[in-house]
Amino acid sequence: MQTEVNTPAKSSKKFLIIALAAVLLIGGGAAVYAMMMNTPKNQYLLSEFKSYEAMSESFDSQFGDFTDLSEKTQSEANESDTRVNIDMDLGAMGATGMEAALAQSLLKSAELQVKTQHDPKNDQGSVKLGVLMNDSEIAGAEFYQDNKKTALEVPELYSKHVYFENKEFGELMRKFDASYQGLEEMQNFFKAYDSYLTDEDERKEMVKEYAEILKDKIKDENVTEKDVDFNGESMTSLTLTLSEKEVKDLLVAYVEKIESDDKLIDELAKQTAISGGMDPTMTGAQSEKETKKQIRDGLKEIKKGIKEEMSMPKGFKQTVIINSDEVIVSRSFDFEVGPKDAPNDAVAIAYDSESKKNSDKTKSSWKMVMTPKSGEGALTLDMKMDSEPKGEGMKRDIKTKFEMVENGTTEGAGFHIWGEGDKSKSKWNLEMTPVGDMAAAELPDFKLQLEHKGKQDLDNNKAQHDFKTTILVNDPSLGGEMKMDLNIKSKTTFTDKLKFPKLSDGNAVNAAEASDEDIAAIMQEVQMNIQNFIGSNAELFQGGF
C-alpha cells in the first residue's frame, strides 16, 4: 500500500520551521492507536496510525536488512571488514603520458580497507584504516577508544601507540597550544554511536507517548466527515480544522513534552556533542553538558516564539481521504504563516498528495508550494512515482523537481530515478533533468547507477553487502565525458573474540605525560620513517600520488 511522506523544505525563518513542524505533528499523525468509538476524530487518528504502519512496512521491505543490522551492531559485539575501490579514466580528464598511465595502473590496484571492532557493552571500539596495493597493505592507521582512553597508531610513522586519558584532553591540547579553549574531555565516539532510538520497541513507545498529545489536543468538533468518490471508488473524506490558538496550544504541548523527556534530551545532547555541538567554538568542540543546556535553552526560545512571535491567521486545515482499509490515499492542507510583527513576510503553504491504485500498479504524487506574500521567490517541490511489485521487491519510476520563480524566471533542478529491487538485490538509476527556463544544453549530462547485493543471516551472526556505484558526467566545459566506478564490499561478523590494543608502557606512550625530550625523539623517528616510506614506495609519488 502506497502512502505519502511529508518532507517540508528547510527555511532560515524560525517561524516557518515551527509551522512546518506543526504539519509533521498534525498531518503526519504518528502512531496513535485505535479507539473503540467510531467518531470522525477517531477515524482520523486511526487512519494516521494505519498509514504510518503501511509506510513502515514499505520501508522495511526495501531497507529492513540495514535497520536490523544497525540494531544488532549496537547491542552485540561485532567486527567488520570494508573494502573500497575507485576506478576512473584519467585520460578522459586530460591526463596523458607515462605518469598518467602509471597513475591509472596504481588506481586500479589500490584499495582502502576499513576494519572496525565494537563492543557495545563495554563502550569500546577501534577503527583501522589501511591502504592496499594488490591486496597487500602499504600504510595503515588505527584509532582506539574506551571510556577512559583514546589511542592512535600509525606503524609507518611510529612504532608505538600514542594515547591520552579522555579527561586530560584539554590539558594535552594546551601543552601544544596555550590559547586552546575547546573541549576539556574527549567524547567516546563508540558510546555515542549506540542510541536507544535505533531499538524498534523504544521508538514505538516514544511515538506512542507523543501521539497521546495529538489525541488529547484534538477535539471531536475539530474533525468532520463526508462520503466522496475517489478513483472510481466510494471513500471517506475527513477534514481537520484547527484555529491559530489550537495549533499553538498543540505545538507548545509537544515542546513541553520534549522538555520533560530527559531520556530524549540526553540522547540528542550525546549525538550532537560528538559532532561539535549546537554552537561550537572556534575549535569546533562542545561538551555534552553544554549541548544539553543549549537544547533546553533552544526549546524555551521555540516555545516563546510559538506563543509570542508566530502568526497563523487562518489556522490550519487538512483533508484526508481514506480507503476501505482506513489508510490515507489523499492528503491536502494549506495555511499561512509569518512573524506577527511583519505580516508582509508571511508565506502561504499548500500541499497535495494522492495515491491511486489500479490492479497492482500505483500512481502517487506529492506537491508542496510555498508562496511568499510578496509574490517573489515562490518555491515548488513536486514528485511523481509509478510503482508495481517485481518479484519479492518493487519496481519504481520517480520524477522529482524543485522550482523557484523569481523576477519572472523559473530556476531549479530535476531528478529522474528508476529501478527495482528488494532487501537482497537492487539496481537504481538517477539522472538530472532540466527544469523551468533551463535549457537542456545548460545542464551537465549527469547519470548515476547504484547496484546492491546483500547476503544477511543475523541468526548465524553474519552479513555481507556489496555496492557498485557508477557516475557518468559529460560536460564540455570540464573537458568532456568522465566516468568513475566506486565499489564497496563489506562483511560484518558478530563475535566476542575481539582484539583491542593493550596500552602498556612497553608498546604505548602517554602523550600528556611525555617530556619535551620524549616528543623530540618521537618526531625524529617519525621524520626518519617518512623518508624510508617514500624511498620504499617511490612509484606511488612518481605516478602523481
Secondary structure as the mmCIF struct_conf table of DSSP 4:
data_model
#
loop_
_struct_conf.conf_type_id
_struct_conf.id
_struct_conf.beg_label_comp_id
_struct_conf.beg_label_asym_id
_struct_conf.beg_label_seq_id
_struct_conf.end_label_comp_id
_struct_conf.end_label_asym_id
_struct_conf.end_label_seq_id
HELX_LH_PP_P HELX_LH_PP_P1 PRO A 8 LYS A 10
BEND BEND1 SER A 12 SER A 12
HELX_RH_AL_P HELX_RH_AL_P1 LYS A 14 GLY A 27
BEND BEND2 GLY A 28 GLY A 28
HELX_LH_PP_P HELX_LH_PP_P2 VAL A 32 MET A 35
BEND BEND3 MET A 36 MET A 37
HELX_RH_AL_P HELX_RH_AL_P2 PRO A 40 THR A 73
TURN_TY1_P TURN_TY1_P1 GLN A 74 SER A 75
BEND BEND4 GLU A 76 GLU A 76
STRN STRN1 ASN A 78 MET A 88
BEND BEND5 LEU A 90 LEU A 90
HELX_RH_3T_P HELX_RH_3T_P1 GLY A 91 MET A 93
TURN_TY1_P TURN_TY1_P2 GLY A 94 GLY A 94
HELX_RH_AL_P HELX_RH_AL_P3 GLY A 97 SER A 109
STRN STRN2 ALA A 110 ASP A 119
HELX_RH_3T_P HELX_RH_3T_P2 PRO A 120 ASN A 122
TURN_TY1_P TURN_TY1_P3 ASP A 123 ASP A 123
STRN STRN3 GLN A 124 MET A 133
TURN_TY1_P TURN_TY1_P4 ASN A 134 ASP A 135
STRN STRN4 SER A 136 GLN A 145
BEND BEND6 ASN A 147 LYS A 148
STRN STRN5 LYS A 149 GLU A 153
TURN_TY1_P TURN_TY1_P5 PRO A 155 LEU A 157
BEND BEND7 SER A 159 LYS A 160
STRN STRN6 HIS A 161 GLU A 165
HELX_RH_3T_P HELX_RH_3T_P3 ASN A 166 GLU A 168
HELX_RH_AL_P HELX_RH_AL_P4 PHE A 169 PHE A 176
TURN_TY1_P TURN_TY1_P6 ALA A 178 SER A 179
BEND BEND8 GLY A 182 GLY A 182
BEND BEND9 GLU A 184 GLU A 185
HELX_RH_AL_P HELX_RH_AL_P5 PHE A 189 TYR A 193
HELX_RH_3T_P HELX_RH_3T_P4 TYR A 196 THR A 198
BEND BEND10 ASP A 199 ASP A 199
HELX_RH_AL_P HELX_RH_AL_P6 GLU A 200 LYS A 217
BEND BEND11 ILE A 218 ILE A 218
HELX_RH_3T_P HELX_RH_3T_P5 ASP A 220 ASN A 222
STRN STRN7 VAL A 223 PHE A 230
TURN_TY1_P TURN_TY1_P7 ASN A 231 GLY A 232
STRN STRN8 GLU A 233 LEU A 242
HELX_RH_AL_P HELX_RH_AL_P7 GLU A 244 SER A 260
HELX_RH_AL_P HELX_RH_AL_P8 ASP A 262 ALA A 273
TURN_TY1_P TURN_TY1_P8 ILE A 274 GLY A 276
BEND BEND12 MET A 278 ASP A 279
TURN_TY1_P TURN_TY1_P9 MET A 282 THR A 283
HELX_RH_AL_P HELX_RH_AL_P9 GLU A 288 LYS A 304
HELX_RH_PI_P HELX_RH_PI_P1 GLY A 305 GLU A 309
STRN STRN9 MET A 310 SER A 311
TURN_TY1_P TURN_TY1_P10 PRO A 313 LYS A 314
STRN STRN10 PHE A 316 ILE A 322
TURN_TY1_P TURN_TY1_P11 SER A 324 ASP A 325
BEND BEND13 GLU A 326 GLU A 326
STRN STRN11 ILE A 328 PRO A 339
TURN_TY1_P TURN_TY1_P12 LYS A 340 ASP A 341
HELX_RH_3T_P HELX_RH_3T_P6 PRO A 343 ASP A 345
STRN STRN12 VAL A 347 ASN A 358
TURN_TY1_P TURN_TY1_P13 SER A 359 ASP A 360
STRN STRN13 LYS A 361 PRO A 372
TURN_TY1_P TURN_TY1_P14 LYS A 373 SER A 374
BEND BEND14 GLY A 375 GLY A 375
BEND BEND15 GLY A 377 GLY A 377
STRN STRN14 ALA A 378 LYS A 390
TURN_TY1_P TURN_TY1_P15 GLY A 391 GLU A 392
STRN STRN15 GLY A 393 GLU A 406
TURN_TY1_P TURN_TY1_P16 ASN A 407 GLY A 408
STRN STRN16 THR A 409 GLY A 421
BEND BEND16 LYS A 423 SER A 424
STRN STRN17 LYS A 425 THR A 433
TURN_TY1_P TURN_TY1_P17 GLY A 436 ASP A 437
HELX_RH_3T_P HELX_RH_3T_P7 ALA A 440 GLU A 442
BEND BEND17 LEU A 443 LEU A 443
STRN STRN18 ASP A 445 ASP A 457
HELX_RH_3T_P HELX_RH_3T_P8 LEU A 458 ASN A 460
TURN_TY1_P TURN_TY1_P18 ASN A 461 ASN A 461
STRN STRN19 LYS A 462 ASP A 475
HELX_RH_3T_P HELX_RH_3T_P9 PRO A 476 LEU A 478
TURN_TY1_P TURN_TY1_P19 GLY A 479 GLY A 479
STRN STRN20 GLY A 480 PHE A 494
BEND BEND18 ASP A 496 ASP A 496
HELX_LH_PP_P HELX_LH_PP_P3 PHE A 500 LYS A 502
TURN_TY1_P TURN_TY1_P20 ASP A 505 ASN A 507
STRN STRN21 ALA A 508 ASN A 510
TURN_TY1_P TURN_TY1_P21 ALA A 511 GLU A 513
HELX_RH_AL_P HELX_RH_AL_P10 ASP A 516 SER A 536
TURN_TY1_P TURN_TY1_P22 ASN A 537 ASN A 537
HELX_RH_AL_P HELX_RH_AL_P11 ALA A 538 GLN A 542
TURN_TY1_P TURN_TY1_P23 GLY A 543 GLY A 544
#
